[in-house]
Amino acid sequence: MIMGAYVGAKVAIKKGSKMIKPIFLVMALFMVVKLVYQTLV
């Protein structure tokens, strides 16, 4: 986990919001779909 946080921070600093925003949106969408699926099943 520490290594992932380190790499994520480096990518965020180098690439900026152009890379972070799409990743954040995909992860948020995934979490919503997972929550809806768990609620319905």
C-alpha positions in Angstrom: 0.0 0.0 0.0 2.8 2.4 0.8 4.4 1.7 -2.6 1.1 2.3 -4.4 0.6 5.6 -2.6 4.2 6.7 -3.4 3.7 5.8 -7.1 0.3 7.5 -7.2 1.7 10.7 -5.7 4.5 10.8 -8.2 2.1 10.3 -11.1 -0.2 13.0 -9.8 2.6 15.4 -9.5 4.0 14.6 -13.0 0.8 14.2 -15.0 -1.5 16.6 -13.1 -5.3 16.6 -13.2 -5.4 15.4 -16.8 -4.7 11.9 -15.6 -6.2 12.0 -12.1 -9.7 13.2 -13.0 -10.5 10.3 -15.4 -9.1 7.7 -13.0 -11.1 9.3 -10.1 -14.3 9.3 -12.3 -13.8 5.6 -13.3 -13.2 4.6 -9.7 -16.3 6.6 -8.4 -18.4 5.0 -11.1 -17.2 1.6 -10.2 -18.0 2.1 -6.6 -21.5 3.3 -7.4 -22.1 0.3 -9.7 -20.8 -2.1 -7.0 -23.0 -0.5 -4.3 -26.1 -0.7 -6.5 -25.3 -4.3 -7.4 -24.8 -5.3 -3.7 -28.1 -3.6 -2.8 -30.1 -5.4 -5.5 -28.6 -8.8 -5.0 
